Amino acid sequence: MQSESDLQLSHSSASFSFSQLAKIAKDLGLDVEKMKKDASSDEVQAEIDADVELARTIGINGTPAFIVEETLYPGYIGEDGMVQAIKEAREQQ
């Protein structure tokens, strides 16, 4: 089940500015100052860099991308596509 923040972010295909994300965070009652501090930390940047490197290593070049069992689905596949991918993976077990 999606959280309220996931739903707010998923209703648009546009990119969000940091100020827009800060407003959403504030509206959700999150600590915006902590978010700003965390977002600019070396620790968070190292995590992002590691995630990007892993994605490149396994052939993910953009978002969205999904891995079901050992199959990579690059790009949007929709709910029906996801259900079908899971069904096929279960059939192969």
Secondary structure, 3 states (H helix, E strand, C coil): CCCHHHHHHHCCCCCCCHHHHHHHHHHCCCCHHHHHHHHCCHHHHHHHHHHHHHHHHCCCCCCCEEEECCEEEECCCHHHHHHHHHHHHHHCC
